[in-house]
Amino acid sequence: MSANLSDSVQYIKSVGPKRAEAFSRIGIKTIRDLLFYFPSKHLDRTNVLSSIQVYGNVRNGYEGEVTIIGSVIDTELIRYGKKEIYKVILSDDTGKFECVWFQGVKFFKNRFNYNEVYAVSAKPVVTRYGNLQFAHPDFDKLENEESRDFKNTGKIIPFYSLPKELRSGNIGDMSIRQILSNAVNDYAKFLSESLPQNIVQKYQLLDIVETVKNMHHPSSNEMLLKAVNRLKFEELFFIETLIALRRNLIKNEVRGIKFAINIDSIKSFITSLPFNLTNGQKSSIREIIEDLKSPKPMNRLLQGDVGSGKTIVSLIAAKIVIDSGYQVVLMAPTEILAHQHYLSISKFFADLNINIGLVLGGQKKKERIDILEKIGSGKTQLIIGTHALFEEQVEFNNLGLIIIDEQHRFGVDQRSRLIQKGVRPDVLIMSATPIPRTLTMSVYGDLDVSIIKDMPLDRKQIITTARTEKALPKIYEFIRDKSLDGYQSFIVYPLVEESDKLELKAAETYYHKLKDTELQGLRVGLIHGKMKWNEKEEIMLKFAQHEYDVLISTTVIEVGIDVPNANIIVINDAFRFGLSQLHQLRGRVGRGEQQAYCVLIGNENNIRKMKIDLSGMSRTQIELNRSRIRINAMMNTSDGFELSEIDLKLRGPGDLFGTQQSGLPRFNFADLTEDFEILVNAKEAAFSIIETDPKLKNDENVIIREILRNNFRDHLAYSSIA
């Protein structure tokens, strides 16, 4: 038998050329590929209950998910007019239970045959007729022999994902298990270790052969956990190695600019500000000054909650760089935000003889040519703009500092194009959405981090409440009353136009309705994302100058609008928004001295109070209560860092700050909401190796270099980019 794991998968018992073709359609071409096609889940006898046990538990108030095994004894298709319901009745040794489907009936009604055995997982209920029922359960087919073996020996059964490409190749639930069993028994022993031996020993990891064997056929739950943890560690280790290489290149191999620091000039500028800096701002400024003094390029992430004062910190950095004779770029994700920055920064720098330019995509040709000439000659010292700054025509004279606002909206390749327009400029990246610590350690692990945790002393906490639509008349009355005290209000809707699918309110529809009814007598404006940026800018300026009492809006106001008199925000269909977006929207109010209010509108179910303890909730429970968790979190805390941790658990890292934006691979095994301890160890191991052997030339590290070259070649391209 050949021990070449690069051989075609067709040589594995029970495969052959036709099935090999089916495997190739999902990217499995070699024996090695197949060995790493791991089960999507496992069935463990200790987690399986009998129907009589489940029935008793439900009667006693249990609401969690369970797994139960039974054989099909009957099926039934029920019709109510055009609607169909499909029911499958199964039984085990202790009684009967039923599975029902209200959707996808066409797919399910041909799946179940008499006497077939299934493992069923779902949240059970007892119907009014006394039947134990599972609605739309997960189910996996078992052979009678597998079921008997499972019950008698306590064997853990693997279940594999079966995409349509495999099913079309006549590969079913049982055949995939048999094929993988053959592959593991005959070939797993030939696998080569993919981690240095000293790392495997130090962190007490399973070796690769035992890992693969126990992923497919775990000898116990403990061994399955060890195998999973080994794969998580390895995945995080190579991601952290890429980050460590990137950081090492920036810090130790690339020479940057050593800026002159005029402390008296900085103090004078700070004294001129109409407010006092917080301790967090002062600490961040000190850290940035140390970076600017160093010949090594600054590569720093400045984190702070909405309204914590990141922009002024970045302006102090900009002033230092401009005083040293260099240009500064501030890049914003939207034209309206770029223009807002231009107006506010122009006020701060009004007496400093600093020339500020604005580069936007929608500018007239003559205006653009004039601005680009001033930038190219060095006459313009501070350039504010959007994605338009990436264009080839934009050439800088002496670029020293790049400030990126709302960093997660820009991909790493976009940032690199801007950085390459200078001779190794310093980089300061700002995030108004606090980043969970696991993401700071992984996705942003190559950056130095400054955090502004405290808010301005005169800032009052925003009162956040949740109400149903029944309360809207009273809310509108509250808005009218408060307008007499000078209050301005935002009313936010998720969409611009009506959508039959989502049945959400539309900003345009309600603008026309409200200004003539509940908000009659008030000056009402409308702003949404389909408007041109200068139209949005004009409306926001009118709102800032108090020409409107109420602004009806979509989420276009989410970032960067600062109106001190805006102290009420009503967010309709709040359950449709992500937690981080809700927090950003809330941050649009409370910028002045008056008490601010945020009202979340939802239905009875998703605004009910609940205790938020995600560590004690299953993934299914979290999914079922996602909206309630978000709204309760908003009412319970205004701390953006705390909310970011909850949001990470609700949405997962891919949705929040995905590795795609950072030039890093996606996570297949690791879960940043669960695996903090593994991440700490993987980072420690990776950074320690790169610190002592940055070229990976030592014998024990050659394996790392080879795996990076073979598996992560595309990602190595970003090793010199922030």
NUVOZA-137008 format. One record per residue (C-alpha): x, y, z. Coordinates in steps of 0.2 Angstrom, whole numbers, always signed. Each point is the difference from the previous one (the first is absolute). Example, Ala and Ser with C-alpha at 12.3 -4.5 7.8 and 13.67 -1.06 7.14 Angstrom:
<recs>
REC     u     v     w
REC   +62   -22   +39
REC    +6   +17    -3
</recs>
This chain:
<recs>
REC     u     v     w
REC    +0    +0    +0
REC    +7   +17    -5
REC    +3   +12   +14
REC    +0   +15   -11
REC   -14   +11    +7
REC    +1   +11   -16
REC    -8   -15   -10
REC   -17    +2    -6
REC   -15    -3   +12
REC    -6   -14   -12
REC   +12   -12    +7
REC    -8    -1   +16
REC   -12   -15    +3
REC   -18    +3    -5
REC    +5   +16   -11
REC    +5    -3   -17
REC    +0   +12   -15
REC   -18    +5    +0
REC    -1    +4   +18
REC   +18    +8    -1
REC    -8   +12   -13
REC   -14    +5   +12
REC   +13    +3   +14
REC   +10   +11   -12
REC   -15   +11    -2
REC    +2    +6   +18
REC   +18    +1    +0
REC    +5   -17    +6
REC   +13    -7   -12
REC   +13    -9   +10
REC    +0   -13   +14
REC    +7   +14   +11
REC   -15   +11    -4
REC   -12   -13    +5
REC    +9    -4   +16
REC    -3   +19    +5
REC   -19    -1    -5
REC    -6    +0   +18
REC   -17    -4    +7
REC   -12   +14    +2
REC    -5    -7   +17
REC    +0   -16   +10
REC   -13   -10    +9
REC    +4    -6   +17
REC   -10   -12   +10
REC    +1    +9   +16
REC    -9   +15    -8
REC   -15   -11    -7
REC   -16    -1   +10
REC   -15   -12    -2
REC   -17    +7    -5
REC    -7    -3   +17
REC   +14   +10    +8
REC    -2   +14   -12
REC   -19    +0    +3
REC    +3    +1   +19
REC   +13   +14    -2
REC   -12   +11   -10
REC   -14    -3   +12
REC   +11    +7   +13
REC    +5   +16    -9
REC   +15    -5   -10
REC    +3   +11   -15
REC   +17    -5    -7
REC    +5   -10   -15
REC    +0   -19    +1
REC    +6   -15   -11
REC   -11   -16    -1
REC    +1   -15   -12
REC   -15    -9    -7
REC    -5   -10   -16
REC   -14    +6   -12
REC   -17    -8    +3
REC   -11   +12   -10
REC    +0   +16   -11
REC   -14   +12    -3
REC    -3   +14   -12
REC   -13   +12    +6
REC    -8   +14   -11
REC    -9   +16    +6
REC    -5    +8   -16
REC   +16    +4   -10
REC   +11    -3   +16
REC    +8   -17    +3
REC    +7    -7   +16
REC   +11   -16    +0
REC    +0   -11   +16
REC   +12   -15    +3
REC    -5   -11   +15
REC   +15   -10    +8
REC    +2   -11   +15
REC   +13    -7   +11
REC    -1   -13   +14
REC   -10   +12   +12
REC   -13    +8   -11
REC    -4   +11   -16
REC    +5   +17    -5
REC    -3   +11   -16
REC    +9   +12   -11
REC    -9   +13   -10
REC    +5   +12   -14
REC   -10   +15    -5
REC   +12    +6   -13
REC   +10   -10   -13
REC   -13   -14    +0
REC    +4    -4   -18
REC   +18    -4    +5
REC    -4   -10   +16
REC   -15   -11    -5
REC   +11   -12   -10
REC   +14    -1   +12
REC    -7   -12   +13
REC    -4   -18    -3
REC    -8   -13   +12
REC   +12    -8   +13
REC   +14   +12    -4
REC    +9    +6   +16
REC    +4   +18    +3
REC    +8   +10   +13
REC   -10   +16    +3
REC    +5   +16    +8
REC   -11   +15    +4
REC    -9    +9   +14
REC   -15   -12    +5
REC   -18    +5    +5
REC   -15    -9    +5
REC   -15    +4   -11
REC   -17    +3    +7
REC    -4   -18    -5
REC   +14    -6   +11
REC   +12    -5   -14
REC   +19    +3    +2
REC    +4   +11   -15
REC   +15    +7    -9
REC    -2   +14   -13
REC   +13    +1   -14
REC   +13   -10    +9
REC   +17    -5    -5
REC    +1   -18    -5
REC   +13   -13    -5
REC    -3   -17    -7
REC    +7   -15    +9
REC    +2   -19    -6
REC    -9   -12   +11
REC   +17    -8    +4
REC    +7   +17    +4
REC   -14    +4   +12
REC    +2   -17    +9
REC   +19    +2    +1
REC    -3   +18    +6
REC   -12    -6   +14
REC   +11   -15    +5
REC   +17    +7    +0
REC    -2   +19    +3
REC    +9    +3   -17
REC    +1   +18    -5
REC    -7    +2   -18
REC    +6   +13   -12
REC   -11    +9   -12
REC    +7    +9   -16
REC    -7   +14   -10
REC    -7    -7   -16
REC    -2   +14   -13
REC    -9    -3   -16
REC   +16    -4   -10
REC    +3   -15   +11
REC   -18    -6    +0
REC    +0    +1   -19
REC   +15   -12    +0
REC   -10   -13   +10
REC    +8    +4   +16
REC   -12    +0   +15
REC    +1    +0   +19
REC    +6   -18    +2
REC   +11    +0   -15
REC   +10   +16    +5
REC    +3    -8   +18
REC    +6   -16    -8
REC   +11    +9   -12
REC    +8   +11   +13
REC    +2   -15   +12
REC   +10    -9   -14
REC   +11   +16    -3
REC    +4    +2   +18
REC    +4   -18    +3
REC   +11    -2   -15
REC    +8   +17    -2
REC    +0   +11   +16
REC   +16    -8    +7
REC   +10    +8   -15
REC    -4   +18    +5
REC   +15   +11    +4
REC    +0   +12   +15
REC    -5   +18    -5
REC    +6    +8   +16
REC   +18    +1    +7
REC    +2   -14   +13
REC    +5   +12   +14
REC   -17    +9    -2
REC   -10   -17    +0
REC    +9    -4   +16
REC    +0   +16    +9
REC   -19    +3    -3
REC    -4   -19    +3
REC    -9    -1   -17
REC    -5   -16    -8
REC   +12    -5   -15
REC    -8    +2   -17
REC    -3   -19    -3
REC   -10    -2   +17
REC    -9   +17    -4
REC    -6    -6   -17
REC    -5   -18    +7
REC   -10    +8   +15
REC    -9   +13   -11
REC    -7   -14   -11
REC    -2   -14   +13
REC    +3    +7   +18
REC    +4   -13   +13
REC    -9   +11   +13
REC    -7   +18    +2
REC   +17    +5    +9
REC   +10    -6   -16
REC   -12    +9   -11
REC    +2   +16    +9
REC   +19    -2    +0
REC    -1    -2   -19
REC   -11   +15    -3
REC   +12   +11   +11
REC   +15    -6    -9
REC    -8    +6   -17
REC    -5   +16    +8
REC   +17    +3    +7
REC    +8    -4   -17
REC   -12   +12    -9
REC    +3   +14   +12
REC   +19    -3    +0
REC    +2    +2   -18
REC   -11   +16    +0
REC   +10    +7   +14
REC   +16    -5    -9
REC    -6   +11   -15
REC    -4   +14   +12
REC   +17    -2    +9
REC    +9    +1   -17
REC    -9   +15    -5
REC    +4    +9   +16
REC   +18    -5    +0
REC    +2    +7   -18
REC    -8   +16    +5
REC    +9    +2   +16
REC   +17    -7    -4
REC    +4    +0   -18
REC    -8   +16    -7
REC    +7   +17    +5
REC   -13   +14    +2
REC    +0   +18    +4
REC    +7    +8   +16
REC   -11   +15    +3
REC    +6   +15   +10
REC   -11    +3   +15
REC    -4   +18    +6
REC    -7    -3   +17
REC    -4   +19    +3
REC   -10    +1   -17
REC   -10   -16    +6
REC    -4    +8   +17
REC    -5   +16    -8
REC   -12    -9   -12
REC    -8   -10   +14
REC    -2   +15   +11
REC    -9    +9   -15
REC   -13   -14    +0
REC   -18    +4    +7
REC    +0   -15   +11
REC   +12   -10   +11
REC    +8   -16    -6
REC    -5   -16    +9
REC   +13   -12    +8
REC    -3   -12   -14
REC    +4   +13   -13
REC   +15    +6    +9
REC    +7   -18    +1
REC    -3    -3   -18
REC    +8   +16    -5
REC   +16    -5   +10
REC    +0   -17    -9
REC    -1    +8   -17
REC   +13   +13    +4
REC   +12   -14    +4
REC    -4    -9   -16
REC    +3   +16   -10
REC   +17    +3    +8
REC    +6   -17    -5
REC    +8    -4   -17
REC   -11   -15    +0
REC   -17    +2   -10
REC   -15    +3   +12
REC   -13   -14    -3
REC   -13    +4   +14
REC   -18    -3    +3
REC   -10   +14    +9
REC   -15    -7    +8
REC   -14    +9    +9
REC   -18    +0    +2
REC   -12   +12    -9
REC    +3   +18    +6
REC   +16    -5    +9
REC   +11   +13    -9
REC   +11   -10   -12
REC    +0   +13   -14
REC    +8   +13   +11
REC   +14   -12    +5
REC    +3    -3   -19
REC    +1   +18    -3
REC   +14    +3   +13
REC    +9   -14    -9
REC    -3    +9   -17
REC    +6   +16    +7
REC   +16    -7    +5
REC    +3    -8   -17
REC    -5   +16    -9
REC   +12   +10   +11
REC   +14   -12    -5
REC    -3    +5   -18
REC   -10   -15    -6
REC   -18    -3    -7
REC   -14    -9    +9
REC   -14   -10    -8
REC   -17    -3   +10
REC   -10   -13    -9
REC   -19    -2    +4
REC   -12   -13    -7
REC   -13   +11    -7
REC    -1   +17    -8
REC   -12    +8   +13
REC   +12    -6   +14
REC   +15    +7    -9
REC    -8   +17    -3
REC    -5    +0   +19
REC   +18    -3    +4
REC    +5   +14   -12
REC   -12   +13    +8
REC    +4    -5   +18
REC   +19    -1    -2
REC    +1   +16    -9
REC    -7    +9   +16
REC   +13    -9   +11
REC   +14    +5   -12
REC    -7   +17    -4
REC   +14   +10    +8
REC   +15   -11    -4
REC    +3    +4   -18
REC    -3   -18    -6
REC    -6    -2   -18
REC   -14   -14    +0
REC    -6    -8   -16
REC   -15   -11    -3
REC    +0   -15   -13
REC   -17    -7    -5
REC    -6   -11   -14
REC   -14   +12    -6
REC   +10   +16    -1
REC    +0   +10   -16
REC   +15    -3   -12
REC    +7   +18    +2
REC    -1    -1   +19
REC    +8   -17    +0
REC   +15    +6   -11
REC    +3   +15   +11
REC    +0   -11   +16
REC   +11   -13    -7
REC   +13   +13    -5
REC    +1    +7   +17
REC    +2   -17    +8
REC   +13    -5   -13
REC   +10   +16    +4
REC    -1    -1   +18
REC   -10   +16    +3
REC   -15   -10    +7
REC    +7    -8   +17
REC   -16    -9    +6
REC   -10   -10   -13
REC   -17    -7    +5
REC    -9   -12   -12
REC    -9   -16    -4
REC    +5   -15   -11
REC    +4   +13   -13
REC   +17    +2    +8
REC    +4   -17    -7
REC    +0    +6   -18
REC   +16    +1   -10
REC    -2   +18    -3
REC    +2    +4   +18
REC   +19    +3    +4
REC    +6    +7   +16
REC   +16   +11    +2
REC    +6    -7   +17
REC   -13   -11    +8
REC    +5    -4   +18
REC   -16    -6    +9
REC   -16    -9    -5
REC   -15    +1   +11
REC   -14   -12    -4
REC   -17    +3    +8
REC   -12   -15    +2
REC   +14   -12    -5
REC   -11   -16    -2
REC    -8    +8   -15
REC   +16    -1   -10
REC    +8   -16    -6
REC   +19    -3    +3
REC    +3    +1   -19
REC    -8   +18    +0
REC   +11    +6   +15
REC   +16    -7    -9
REC    -4   +10   -15
REC    +0   +16   +10
REC   +15    -4   +10
REC   +10    -3   -16
REC    -3   +18    -5
REC   +13    +5   +14
REC   +17    -5    +5
REC    -5   -11   +15
REC   -12   +12    +8
REC    -6    -3   +18
REC   -18    -7    +1
REC   -13    +4   +13
REC   -16   -10    -1
REC   -16    +5    +9
REC   -15   -10    +5
REC   -16    +7    +7
REC    -6   -18    +2
REC    +9    -7   +15
REC    +9   -16    -5
REC    -1   -16   +11
REC   +16    -5    +8
REC    +1   -17   -10
REC    -1   +10   -16
REC   +13   +13    +6
REC   +12   -15    +3
REC    -4    -9   -16
REC    -6   +11   -15
REC    +9   +15    +7
REC   +14    -8    +9
REC   +14    +8   -10
REC    -6   +18    +6
REC    +4    +9   +16
REC   -16    +4    +8
REC    -5   +16    +9
REC   -17    +0    +9
REC   -11   +15    +5
REC   -11    -7   +13
REC    -6   +15    +9
REC   -13   +12    -6
REC    +0   +20    +2
REC    -4    +4   +18
REC   -15   +11    -5
REC    -8   -14   -10
REC   -16    -7    +7
REC    -5   -18    -3
REC   -13    -3   -13
REC   -17    -7    +7
REC    -4   -15   -11
REC   -17    -8    +0
REC   -10   -12   -10
REC   -18    +2    -5
REC   -13    -8   -12
REC    -8    +9   -14
REC   -15    +3   +11
REC   +10   +13    +9
REC    +5   +10   -15
REC   -14   +13    +2
REC    +7    +4   +18
REC   +18    +0    -7
REC    -5   +13   -14
REC    -8   +10   +14
REC   +16    -1   +10
REC    +9    +6   -16
REC   -12   +15    -2
REC    +2    +5   +19
REC   +19    -1    +0
REC    +1   +10   -16
REC    -6   +15   +10
REC   +16    -2   +11
REC   +11    +0   -16
REC    +1   -18    -2
REC    +3    -8   -18
REC    -5   -18    -4
REC    +5   -14   -12
REC   -13   -12    -5
REC    +9   -15    -8
REC    -8   -13   -12
REC   +10   -15    -7
REC    -5    +2   -19
REC    -3   +14   -13
REC   -14    -8    -9
REC   -14   -13    +5
REC    +5   -18    +0
REC   -14   -13    -1
REC   +13   -13    +5
REC    +6    +8   +16
REC   -16   +10    +4
REC   +11   +15    +7
REC    -5   +18    +0
REC    +8   +11   -12
REC    +7   +17    +4
REC    -8    +9   -15
REC   -17    -7    +3
REC    +0    +5   +19
REC    +8   +17    -4
REC   -15    +5   -10
REC   -12    -8   +12
REC    +7    +7   +17
REC    +4   +18    -6
REC   -19    +2    -4
REC    -6   -10   +16
REC    +9    -3   +16
REC   +14   +12    -3
REC   -11   +13    -8
REC    +7   +18    +5
REC   +18    -6    +1
REC   +13    +2   -13
REC    +3   -17    -7
REC   +15    -6   -12
REC    +4   -16    -9
REC   +17    -7    -4
REC    +4   -17    -7
REC   +14   -10    -9
REC    -7    +2   -18
REC    +3   +19    +1
REC   +16    +7    -7
REC   +13    +4   +13
REC    -2   +19    -2
REC   -19    -1    +2
REC    +3   -10   +16
REC   +13   +13    +5
REC   -12   +14    -3
REC   -14    -8   +11
REC   +13    -4   +14
REC    +6   +18    +0
REC   -18    +6    +1
REC    -3   -12   +14
REC   +16    +6    +9
REC    -6   +18    -2
REC   -17    -5    +8
REC   -10    +3   -16
REC    -8   -17    +4
REC    -7    -6   +16
REC    -1   -18    -6
REC   +10    -9   -12
REC    -8   -16    -7
REC   +14   -11    -6
REC    +7   -17    -5
REC   +17    -6    +7
REC    +9   +13   -10
REC    +2    +9   +16
REC    +9   -14    +8
REC   +17    +7    -1
REC    +8   +17    +4
REC   -15   +12    +1
REC    +2   +12   +15
REC   -15   +11    +5
REC    +1    +5   +18
REC   -19    +4    +1
REC    -5   -17    -7
REC    -4    -9   +16
REC   -14   -12    -5
REC    +2   -15   -11
REC   -15   -12    -4
REC    +6   -16    -9
REC   -14    -9    -8
REC    +0   -19    -3
REC   +16    +0   +12
REC    +0   -19    -1
REC    +5    +1   -18
REC   +17    +9    +4
REC   +16    -7    +6
REC    +6    +4   +18
REC   +15   +10    -6
REC   -11   +10   -12
REC   -13    +3   +14
REC   +14    +7   +11
REC    +7   +11   -15
REC   -17    +7    -3
REC    -3    +4   +19
REC   +17    +9    -1
REC    -8   +13   -11
REC    -9    +8   +15
REC    +7    +6   +17
REC   +14   +11    -7
REC    -6   +15    +9
REC    -4    +5   +18
REC   -18    -6    +1
REC    -7   -17    +4
REC    -1   -11   -15
REC   -12   -14    -4
REC    +0   -16   -11
REC   -16    -9    -3
REC    +1   -17    -8
REC   -17    -6    -8
REC    -3   -18    -2
REC   -14   -13    +3
REC    -5    -7   +17
REC   +11   -15    -2
REC   +16    +8    -4
REC    -1   +14   +12
REC    -4   -11   +15
REC   +13    +1   +14
REC   +12   -15    +2
REC   +16    -4    +9
REC   +15    +0   -12
REC   +11   -14    +4
REC    +7    -6   -16
REC   +12   -12    +8
REC   -15   -10    +7
REC   -10    +0   -17
REC    +2   -13   -14
REC    +2    +6   -18
REC   -18    -4    -4
REC    -6   +10   +15
REC   +11   +15    -5
REC    -7    -2   -18
REC   -18    +0    +6
REC    +3   +15   +12
REC   +12   +10   -11
REC   -12   +16    -1
REC    -4    -1   +18
REC   +18    -1    +5
REC    +5   +15   -10
REC   -14   +11    +6
REC    +3    -5   +18
REC   +19    +3    -2
REC    -4   +17    -6
REC   -11    +4   +15
REC   +13    -7   +12
REC   +16    +8    -5
REC    +7   +15    -9
REC   +18    -8    +0
REC    +4    -3   -18
REC   +14   -12    +4
REC   -12   -11   +10
REC   -13    +1   -14
REC   +14    -5   -13
REC    +3   -16   +10
REC   -19    -4    +0
REC    -1    +4   -18
REC   +15   -11    -4
REC    -9   -15    +8
REC   -16    +4    -9
REC    +6    +3   -17
REC   +17    -9    -1
REC   +17    +7    -5
REC    -3    -1   -19
REC   -15   +12    +1
REC    +8   +12   +12
REC   +18    +3    -6
REC    +3   -14   -12
REC   +17    -6    -4
REC    -4    +4   -18
REC    +3   +18    +3
REC   +17    -3    +8
REC    +8   -11   -13
REC    -1   -15   +12
REC    -8   -17    -3
REC   -17    -4    +7
REC    -2   -11   +15
REC    -6   -17    -3
REC    +2    -8   +17
REC    +3   +14   +13
REC   -14   +10    +7
REC    +6   +17    +7
REC   -15    +1   +11
REC    +5   -17    +9
REC   +19    -3    -3
REC    +9   +15    +9
REC   +12   -11   +10
REC    +5   -10   -16
REC    +2   +17    -9
REC   +12    +6   +14
REC   +11   -16    -1
REC    +0    +0   -19
REC    +5   +19    +0
REC   +14    -3   +13
REC    +7   -15   -10
REC    -1    +9   -17
REC    +7   +17    +6
REC   +14    -9   +10
REC    +6    -9   -15
REC    +0   +15   -12
REC    +9   +11   +13
REC   +15   -13    +1
REC    -1    -6   -18
REC    -9   +13   -11
REC    +6    -9   -16
REC    -6   -17    +6
REC   +18    -8    -4
REC    +2   -10   +15
REC    -2   -19    -3
REC   -15    -2   +12
REC    -9   +15    -9
REC    +3    -5   -18
REC   -17    -9    +1
REC    -9   +16    +4
REC    +9    +9   -15
REC    -6   -14   -12
REC   -18    +0    +6
REC    +0   +19    -1
REC    +6    -1   -18
REC   -11   -14    -5
REC   -16    +4    +8
REC    +1   +19    +4
REC    +9    +7   -15
REC   -14   +13    -4
REC    +0    +6   +18
REC   +19    +3    +1
REC    -2   +14   -13
REC    -7   +11   +15
REC   +14    -3   +12
REC    +6   +18    -2
REC   -17    +8    +1
REC    -9    +7   +15
</recs>
